[in-house]
Amino acid sequence: MLAVVGVLFVAVAFGAGRLLRPVVPTPEKLLTYECGVDPVGEGWAHTQVRYYVYAFLYVIFAVDSIFLFPWATVFAGDGYGATTLVEMFIFLGFLAVGLLYAYKKGVLAWT
């Protein structure tokens, strides 16, 4: 029931927006806008591939921090200390092995 109400609310909001907004198509609205200046050059920007590795490593360690925070809160609880400590060191060991493998392969070298 809650899902139906949520979908209905979103549908009504989109429908009201479509009915109430002004529709005045002009050629100026179809032009690209770049900070008040006429666009220069191509629309596609070239990005170097070497940034991909660092973005990927950031995502991995961001996910790692998502797992570390609950561990730190549970670790302080009674009866969970030794078990959670061993589990987290195993998890961090897997991450360290992956990072060392990437380092040995030369993936982290900036060329």
C-alpha positions, 0 to 999 in steps of 0.5 A: 500500500505504501509503494502504491501511495509513493508511486501515485505521489510521484506520478501526480507531481510529474503530471502537475509539473507537466500541466502547469509549466509554460511551454514556449519553444524558441530556437534560443532554447535549443542552443547549448549554453556555456557560462554565458559564452558561445561554446567553443570546440567539440562537445566531447572532452578527452579524458586520460585513461590513467585516471581510471585506475585511481578512480577505481581504487577510490571506489574500492577504499570508499566501500572499504570504509563503509565496512569498517565503520560498522565494525568499529561500532560493533567491536566495542560491544560485549562479546564481539571483540575477538571474532570481529577483530579476526574477521576484519583483519582477514578483510583488510588482508584481502584488500592489502593483497590486492593493493600489493598486487596492483603495486607489483604490476606497476598499475599505480605508477604514474607515467 
